[in-house]
Amino acid sequence: MNAQTAADQPLAGIKIIELHAIGPVPFAGQLLRSLGADVKRVSPPSDPGLGMPTNPRFDLSNFGKTPVAIDLKNPEGLAQARALIDGADVMLEGFRPGVIERLGLGPDVLLKSNPRLVIARLSGWGTKGPYAERAGHDINYLALSGLLHAIGTKDTPVPPLNVVGDYGGGAMHLAVGVLSALVKRSVDGRGSVVTSSILAGSVGLSHIFYGMLAAGRWTTDREANVLDGGAPYYRVYATSDGRHMSVGAIEPKFYAELVKMTGLEGQIDLSKQNDRSTWPDTVAKFSAAFAKRPLPEWGREAERFDACAAPVLNFIEAASHPHNQANSLYGLDPFPHPDRILDITR
């Protein structure tokens, strides 16, 4: 996102005050910073790294932000924060409902002194209901949204890292809200309040599955559907070296390429791709085929066929993969250059 010069970036000149938080709020702030915004992160003086990692060098969610140590429980600190917010375009906060009101930083107060301010608020559970005041983390929000139940093996749900609820659900929805509010302000000149929650954002990611349920194309069983590892053409397969290949050959033409790539022409009936009664046998055939060769060989083979197949890489391998390097995915802020990732992770 930082290929443009600073002055050409879409949020150049936008000033953001981010009140201390971990997870989705800092990530949303990082997204906005990468679009050119100037982000000041307000954290308590007692926070050693002004972020979750002990060493700020590793705190990539807060890379490029200006750290400001302020004790919001101290009247002088609160006055300092108010001064920063009064001169800002956006304030990001991720406290539990009611906390900033008790600090004297509620929307009524802030919008009175800075009518153009966009106040972006992200809670965990939302502002109403029996869970509103409770603590929680990504896994809990995914659990209550129905998503965690759908992710995993047939026998047990598996946490999909915290990229789904925290970042895909919470941070992305918050960032979109901020951008929308800034567009609105450019029209009417007035600030506004953007409110969301990690739970709401997670539920917002699940529309496709409710539609498929209503259409009779999805069940609530895990590993029994097209996109959850149930279908033989959308899952991972073990290779001979204990690694894994991913396949996502949903469309018939890509499925045909997958069958060619694995040398199973004549052994798999392409016309029965979506016949669920054939899935167990087809999975067994693909499993046996992939188990014959190591991942590097399958990775090279996948480049020869348009079969929606790709090797499952770890973080270090992904950072050095030629395609990712060609697109500079890890050479731009906040990521260090791929050549330095191994050194940084030691």
C-alpha positions, -999 to +999 in steps of 0.1 A: +000+000+000+030+023+003+041+023-033+029+060-037+048+089-023+034+101+011+017+132-004-001+111-030-016+086-006-054+087-002-053+095+035-024+120+034-031+148+059-056+128+080-046+128+117-056+098+138-055+093+175-055+056+185-062+049+221-043+019+234-056-015+226-044-049+213-055-068+182-081-054+158-079-017+167-041-014+162-045-034+130-072-010+117-049+019+126-021+002+107-043-002+076-052+035+078-016+045+083-005+024+053-030+046+033-012+077+044-028+087+077-006+101+105-014+078+135-005+087+171-010+058+195-018+068+230-007+042+256-002+043+294+033+051+305+035+017+323+032-002+290+069-011+282+066-015+245+034+006+238+021-026+222+016-064+227+051-077+219+077-071+246+101-056+221+086-027+200+109-039+172+086-068+166+053-049+170+044-047+134+008-037+140+022-004+154+050+001+129+052+037+117+029+051+144+040+078+168+038+065+204+025+089+230+027+079+267-004+093+285-021+083+317-058+088+309-066+083+346-046+114+355-063+148+350-032+162+333-030+132+310-066+134+302-062+171+292-033+162+270-053+135+253-082+159+248-059+184+231-046+157+207-082+145+199-094+181+194-068+185+167-075+151+150-097+138+122-103+104+137-102+087+171-100+049+173-109+031+206-115-005+216-125-003+252-155-021+267-188-001+263-190+029+286-153+032+294-145+063+274-177+080+287-164+074+323-131+090+313-149+120+300-141+112+263-175+103+252-189+113+217-211+141+231-180+157+247-156+152+219-179+162+190-188+194+209-152+206+208-143+190+175-175+187+153-155+172+124-142+143+144-149+107+133-151+085+164-146+048+156-155+024+184-149-013+184-160-036+213-159-073+216-195-083+221-214-051+212-231-025+234-262-045+243-271-079+257-258-101+285-223-104+271-217-067+265-196-061+296-178-094+295-142-100+284-135-121+254-110-130+226-113-140+190-120-176+197-150-166+219-165-143+193-162-169+166-178-194+189-209-173+195-211-163+158-214-199+146-182-197+126-160-217+149-184-246+149-180-247+111-142-247+110-122-278+117-123-315+113-153-337+115-146-344+152-136-310+166-137-273+158-102-258+152-093-221+159-084-205+126-058-182+142-072-148+151-074-135+116-111-142+112-128-124+141-102-099+152-089-088+118-114-099+091-144-092+113-134-065+137-106-045+121-117-046+085-153-035+094-139-007+116-116+006+089-144+005+063-166+025+088-139+051+092-134+055+055-172+058+049-174+084+077-146+104+062-164+104+028-196+115+045-177+143+062-163+155+029-199+160+018-216+175+049-186+187+069-198+169+100-181+142+121-199+111+132-196+080+154-188+046+139-197+016+161-190-021+156-179-052+174-158-082+167-189-104+171-209-083+147-180-083+122-177-121+125-214-125+119-211-102+089-186-126+073-211-155+075-238-143+050-228-168+023-233-197+046-268-187+058-277-183+021-263-218+013-282-232+043-314-217+031-308-231-003-302-266+010-265-265-001-249-265+033-252-286+065-241-278+100-219-308+100-181-301+098-161-315+069-192-323+050-196-294+027-180-278-004-158-253+014-150-270+047-128-299+035-157-322+028-154-320-010-124-338-025-117-308-047-115-283-018-092-295+009-056-302+018-037-334+010-006-348+027+025-353+006+052-379+009+074-356+031+047-349+056+038-315+041+005-305+025-009-293-009-040-272-011-066-278-038-095-256-046-107-269-079-144-259-076-152-252-112-154-282-136-125-270-158-102-267-129-113-300-115-104-316-148-070-300-146-065-314-110-074-349-122-048-346-150-022-331-126-025-361-102-025-387-130-060-399-122-076-395-157-098-425-163-100-433-126-122-404-116-155-397-133-156-359-139-193-359-143-198-370-107-177-341-092-206-330-069-221-364-063-215-367-026-218-405-026-185-405-046-166-382-024-150-407+001-136-428-028-124-397-047-107-384-015-089-417-011-077-416-047-064-381-044-048-389-011-029-418-025-017-398-055-004-368-034+013-392-010+036-404-037+056-372-041+072-346-018+058-310-016+085-293-037+077-316-066+040-310-063+046-273-061+064-274-094+038-297-109+010-272-098+027-245-119+022-266-150-016-270-145-043-244-139-058-266-112-062-242-083-035-260-064-008-245-043+017-257-017+009-250+020+038-228+031+049-217+065+054-180+073+091-179+065+086-199+032+058-175+022+080-145+027+106-158+004+084-174-023+092-160-058+056-150-065+053-131-033+086-114-038+076-104-073+046-086-059+066-070-030+041-084-005+067-085+023+090-057+013+065-029+021+056-014+055+050-028+080+068-060+069+106-062+070+123-072+038+122-109+032+160-112+035+157-099+071+127-119+083+148-149+094+171-126+114+141-108+130+124-140+140+154-154+159 
